[in-house]
Amino acid sequence: MIKTLTEILDIGGNLNFYMFYGGTNFGFSAGSNFGSNFQPDITSYDYDAPITEAGDLTPKYLAIRDVLLNFWKKNTTLPQESPKGTHAFWH
């Protein structure tokens, strides 16, 4: 992914990051396959997304950021990871 990202930017191309963070949905709202035999896809999740569903940065995020900094030289602070809590389900 990093190699392709670099190649696109090297030639002055544009890009769009789809599914930049991992997420899921519930029920039958994810869609289905396409073809002659309908098979619903109950849920979907991008396990290799640059930002996790919980809002944590991944090594992939940092690698993408490094590539973008090579092209734009605009250093920005990293986003804060979301605070986590502990939840007890028993007393």
N, C-alpha and C positions, 0 to 999 in steps of 0.2 A: 504494500500500500504506500509506503514511504517513497519507494523508487518511482512509482507511477505519479504520485503527487509532485515529486521533484521534476519529472519529465514534463508534466503539464505546465508547471510554472516556468520551466526553462524556455519553453516556446511561446510564453506570453498568454497561455490559455486561461480560461475561467473554469471554476469548478463550484460544486455545491456539495456540502456534506449532508447526506441524508442519514438519518438515524445516528446522530452524533452522541446521543446518550441512550443507554439501555433502558428499556421500559417494557411493560407488559400490559395486556388488557385481558379482560375477563368476559366470559360468556361467548357468544358467537359473533362478536364484532370485529374479529381480526380478518375475516374474509375466507377465501377458499382457494383451492388450486384451480387451474384453468385447463379445460379439456372436456372430453366426453363423459367422464365419470366424476360427478360432483363429490368432493370430499372437503367438508368444512375444516378450517384451521382454527381451533378453539382459542388458542393464545399464541402470541409471538413475543420474542425477546431477542435483542441483539446482545449476545454474550461477549462480543468482541468490540463493543462500542468504546470510544475514547473516554467517555464519562459514564460511570455506573448509574444504575437506577437510583442509588442512594446519593448521588451527587459527588462521588469520589473520583479524582483524577486517576487515570491509568497510565502505565508506561507508554501506551499508544498515543494518548493525549500529549504527553511530554515530547514524544518524537515528532508529532505533527507540528507542535508549537516551535520546536527547533527548526524545522524546515521553513515555516512561515517567517521566523525571525531572520533567516538567511536572506530572504527576498525583500523584506520590508524594514529590517533593522530598527523596528520600533519595539523596544522592550516594554513589556507590560507586566504587572504583577499577576501572579497566579490567583485564580479564584479560590476563595476559602472553601474547604470541604464542609459539607453540611454537618451540623452537630448531631451526634448520635446519643441516644439514651438507652438505658437498660429498662426492660419491662418485665416484671415478674408476673407470671400467670397463676401463681398460687400464693397463699399467705403463710 
